[in-house]
Amino acid sequence: MKTYTIKEASGLFHIPQEYLKRAIAAKRLPAAKVQNNQHVITDSALEKLLNDGIDFTSLPKIPKKKGKMPEHFRKRIEELRRKKAQKAA
């Protein structure tokens, strides 16, 4: 039994990484999480998924995590907004 990371499986089977992540999140593709939070997928699980003919576009989208913006970026954005407002006025 061979195992693949999401990146390896994506390249080998020509499936976008986002679709594989969505299939894992929807529990349609069994995967194990290993070090560095990488998912490992077996070849038999991928084969089964592809033979079943899953419609990847119907899987729910994974919401992106919004982290806290670094202070220097936030200040720069505020500065640019102020300048834009001054030009418009």
Secondary structure, 3 states (H helix, E strand, C coil): CCEEEHHHHHHHHCCCHHHHHHHHHCCCCCCEEEHHHEEEEEHHHHHHHHHHCCCHHHCCCCCCCCCCCCHHHHHHHHHHHHHHHHHHC
